[in-house]
Amino acid sequence: MNYAGIKEVDIQDGDGIRVGIYVSGCHFHCKECHNKEAWDFNFGQEFTNKEIDYILEKMDNEYISGLSILGGEPLEIVNQKGLLPLVEKVKEKFPEKTIWLYTGYNFDTDILFDMYQKYDFTKKLIDNIDIVVDGQFVIEKKITDLKQRGSYNQRKIDVKQSIIQNKAICLKFGDEYRYENKKQPKKIFVEDNTSLNDIVELPNIFEIPIENIDQAVEEIIIHPVEEKIAASSIDKKLQ
């Protein structure tokens, strides 16, 4: 298994302050993926015991809440086998810290009712995971600054309870109000110096009628900062 990078401090991919690892290799190739470099299974460096020891060292701080595993695709078969020794050692040394895993696979059909049943290494890996965020990134379902995931189709799965109950037990991220029980918010990408008056003076920008400024404010999400590819911003300090 290769990995794209390791983040010593990750505050967006799970609860609290975490250590994050981005593995290489993914067959999903989601439209507008932020980690396209990590689609290649040969991208980055080989993941060895040296990297496992490094991650354990960085996690050995009180302020670190746990480990987050992203990609690429962590549940590609080769990556499962490479990650298993890591998660087992993390849980052995830090049983109180959580492990989050991000995957494009569906937790029910692809993981719990398929790979988890067929492969011993999948069962051992998943048994050591606390939270799975499942589902492919869908650009049409992206809302700026969603908590802990990229698009609102992705689910937060309580792995332990899902195994016990033999079905996906979904938890809340805390920002579901932004898209549940109402129309999907409109997204407008503007420059930093664009004022609200500039926006509302462009009636053709809306796909639905806007009757007043209050409604306009509710429908607009301003996204002034260009997002960066996560894997490309990771410092490689193990060389």
C-alpha positions as CSV (number, residue, x, y, z in Angstrom):
1,M,0.0,0.0,0.0
2,N,1.1,3.5,-0.8
3,Y,0.1,6.7,1.0
4,A,-0.3,10.2,-0.2
5,G,0.5,11.9,3.1
6,I,0.1,12.2,6.8
7,K,-1.4,15.2,8.6
8,E,-0.2,15.7,12.1
9,V,-3.1,18.0,12.9
10,D,-6.5,17.4,11.2
11,I,-9.4,19.4,12.5
12,Q,-12.0,18.8,9.7
13,D,-12.1,15.0,9.2
14,G,-13.8,13.9,12.4
15,D,-14.4,15.1,16.0
16,G,-11.7,17.1,17.8
17,I,-8.0,17.3,16.8
18,R,-6.8,14.2,14.9
19,V,-4.0,12.7,13.0
20,G,-5.0,11.9,9.4
21,I,-3.6,9.6,6.8
22,Y,-4.4,9.7,3.1
23,V,-3.9,6.4,1.3
24,S,-3.3,6.1,-2.4
25,G,-5.5,4.3,-4.9
26,C,-9.1,4.8,-5.8
27,H,-11.3,3.5,-8.6
28,F,-14.3,5.7,-8.0
29,H,-12.9,8.9,-9.6
30,C,-15.6,11.2,-8.4
31,K,-16.2,14.3,-10.4
32,E,-14.2,17.3,-9.1
33,C,-12.5,15.1,-6.5
34,H,-10.0,17.2,-4.5
35,N,-7.5,14.4,-4.2
36,K,-7.1,13.3,-7.9
37,E,-3.4,12.6,-7.4
38,A,-4.4,9.9,-4.9
39,W,-6.4,8.0,-7.5
40,D,-3.1,6.4,-8.6
41,F,-2.2,3.3,-6.5
42,N,1.5,4.1,-7.1
43,F,1.2,7.7,-6.0
44,G,3.2,8.8,-2.9
45,Q,5.3,6.5,-0.8
46,E,5.2,3.0,0.5
47,F,3.4,2.6,3.8
48,T,5.6,0.7,6.3
49,N,6.2,0.1,10.0
50,K,8.1,3.3,10.0
51,E,4.9,5.2,9.2
52,I,2.9,3.3,11.7
53,D,5.4,4.2,14.4
54,Y,5.3,7.8,13.3
55,I,1.5,7.9,13.5
56,L,1.5,6.3,16.9
57,E,4.0,8.9,18.1
58,K,1.9,11.8,16.8
59,M,-1.2,10.4,18.4
60,D,0.5,10.1,21.8
61,N,-0.7,13.5,22.9
62,E,-3.6,14.4,25.1
63,Y,-5.1,16.8,22.6
64,I,-5.3,14.2,19.9
65,S,-8.8,12.7,19.8
66,G,-8.1,10.0,17.3
67,L,-7.1,8.9,13.8
68,S,-8.8,9.7,10.5
69,I,-8.3,7.5,7.4
70,L,-9.0,9.0,4.0
71,G,-7.8,8.6,0.4
72,G,-7.8,7.7,-2.2
73,E,-10.0,4.9,-1.2
74,P,-9.1,3.2,2.1
75,L,-11.3,0.1,1.4
76,E,-9.7,-0.9,-1.8
77,I,-8.5,-4.5,-1.0
78,V,-4.8,-3.7,-1.1
79,N,-5.4,-0.7,1.2
80,Q,-7.4,-2.7,3.7
81,K,-4.6,-5.1,4.1
82,G,-2.1,-2.3,4.5
83,L,-4.3,-0.4,7.1
84,L,-5.1,-3.4,9.3
85,P,-1.8,-3.4,11.2
86,L,-2.2,0.3,11.8
87,V,-5.7,0.3,13.2
88,E,-4.9,-2.8,15.4
89,K,-1.9,-1.0,16.9
90,V,-3.8,2.3,17.4
91,K,-6.6,0.5,19.2
92,E,-4.1,-1.5,21.3
93,K,-2.2,1.6,22.4
94,F,-5.1,4.2,22.5
95,P,-8.3,2.2,23.1
96,E,-10.1,5.4,24.2
97,K,-9.3,7.3,20.9
98,T,-11.6,7.0,17.9
99,I,-10.8,5.9,14.4
100,W,-12.8,7.5,11.5
101,L,-12.7,6.0,8.0
102,Y,-13.9,7.8,4.8
103,T,-15.0,5.6,1.9
104,G,-16.9,5.9,-1.3
105,Y,-18.4,2.4,-0.7
106,N,-22.0,2.1,0.6
107,F,-21.8,0.9,4.2
108,D,-24.8,-1.4,4.0
109,T,-24.5,-3.2,0.6
110,D,-20.8,-3.0,0.0
111,I,-19.3,-3.3,3.4
112,L,-21.5,-4.8,6.1
113,F,-23.4,-7.3,3.8
114,D,-20.5,-8.0,1.4
115,M,-16.9,-7.5,2.2
116,Y,-17.4,-7.8,6.0
117,Q,-18.9,-11.2,5.4
118,K,-16.4,-12.5,2.8
119,Y,-13.0,-11.3,4.0
120,D,-11.4,-11.9,7.4
121,F,-9.2,-8.9,6.9
122,T,-12.2,-6.7,6.3
123,K,-13.9,-7.9,9.4
124,K,-10.8,-7.3,11.5
125,L,-10.4,-3.8,10.0
126,I,-14.0,-2.7,10.4
127,D,-14.2,-4.1,13.9
128,N,-11.5,-1.5,14.9
129,I,-13.3,1.4,13.3
130,D,-15.6,3.7,15.3
131,I,-17.1,5.9,12.6
132,V,-17.4,5.4,8.8
133,V,-18.4,8.3,6.6
134,D,-19.7,6.5,3.5
135,G,-20.7,7.4,0.0
136,Q,-19.0,9.0,-3.0
137,F,-18.5,12.7,-3.3
138,V,-21.2,14.2,-5.5
139,I,-20.5,17.7,-6.7
140,E,-24.2,18.4,-7.3
141,K,-24.8,17.7,-3.6
142,K,-22.0,19.8,-2.3
143,I,-22.8,22.6,0.1
144,T,-20.0,24.9,1.2
145,D,-18.5,24.1,4.7
146,L,-20.5,21.0,5.4
147,K,-19.2,19.4,8.6
148,Q,-16.8,16.5,8.2
149,R,-17.8,15.6,4.7
150,G,-17.9,17.0,1.2
151,S,-21.5,16.4,0.0
152,Y,-24.7,15.9,1.9
153,N,-25.4,12.4,0.5
154,Q,-22.5,11.1,2.7
155,R,-23.6,9.4,5.9
156,K,-22.0,9.2,9.4
157,I,-22.2,5.6,10.5
158,D,-21.9,4.2,14.1
159,V,-19.9,1.1,13.2
160,K,-20.2,-0.7,16.5
161,Q,-24.0,-0.4,16.7
162,S,-24.4,-1.2,13.0
163,I,-22.6,-4.5,13.5
164,I,-24.7,-5.3,16.6
165,Q,-28.0,-4.5,14.9
166,N,-26.9,-5.7,11.5
167,K,-28.0,-2.5,9.7
168,A,-26.5,0.9,9.2
169,I,-27.0,3.1,12.2
170,C,-26.7,6.7,11.1
171,L,-25.6,9.6,13.4
172,K,-26.1,13.3,12.8
173,F,-23.3,15.6,11.7
174,G,-25.2,18.6,13.2
175,D,-25.8,20.6,10.1
176,E,-28.6,18.6,8.5
177,Y,-30.9,21.6,8.8
178,R,-29.2,23.1,5.8
179,Y,-30.7,20.6,3.4
180,E,-33.3,18.4,5.2
181,N,-37.0,19.2,4.8
182,K,-36.5,22.1,2.5
183,K,-35.2,23.0,-1.0
184,Q,-31.5,22.5,-1.6
185,P,-29.8,25.8,-1.0
186,K,-28.5,27.7,-4.0
187,K,-24.7,28.0,-4.2
188,I,-23.1,31.2,-5.7
189,F,-19.3,31.5,-5.9
190,V,-18.2,35.1,-5.6
191,E,-15.1,37.1,-4.9
192,D,-14.2,38.5,-1.5
193,N,-15.1,42.0,-2.4
194,T,-18.6,41.2,-3.8
195,S,-21.3,42.9,-1.8
196,L,-24.8,41.5,-1.1
197,N,-26.2,44.4,-3.1
198,D,-24.1,43.3,-6.1
199,I,-25.6,39.9,-5.9
200,V,-29.3,40.8,-5.6
201,E,-29.0,43.1,-8.5
202,L,-28.4,40.1,-10.7
203,P,-31.9,38.5,-11.0
204,N,-30.8,36.0,-13.6
205,I,-28.6,34.3,-11.1
206,F,-31.5,32.6,-9.3
207,E,-33.3,29.6,-10.6
208,I,-36.3,30.2,-8.3
209,P,-38.3,33.5,-7.7
210,I,-36.8,35.6,-4.9
211,E,-39.5,37.9,-3.4
212,N,-37.4,39.8,-0.9
213,I,-33.9,40.3,0.5
214,D,-34.5,38.1,3.5
215,Q,-35.3,35.1,1.3
216,A,-32.3,35.9,-0.9
217,V,-30.0,35.8,2.1
218,E,-31.3,32.4,3.1
219,E,-30.8,31.0,-0.4
220,I,-27.2,32.3,-0.9
221,I,-24.1,30.6,0.3
222,I,-21.0,32.8,-0.3
223,H,-17.8,30.8,-0.8
224,P,-14.9,33.3,-1.2
225,V,-12.0,30.9,-0.6
226,E,-10.8,28.5,-3.3
227,E,-10.5,25.0,-1.7
228,K,-7.2,23.2,-2.1
229,I,-6.4,19.6,-2.8
230,A,-5.9,18.1,0.6
231,A,-3.3,15.6,-0.3
232,S,-1.1,18.1,-2.0
233,S,-0.9,20.3,1.1
234,I,0.4,17.5,3.4
235,D,3.9,17.8,4.6
236,K,6.0,14.7,4.2
237,K,8.3,14.7,7.2
238,L,9.3,11.1,7.2
239,Q,12.0,11.2,4.6
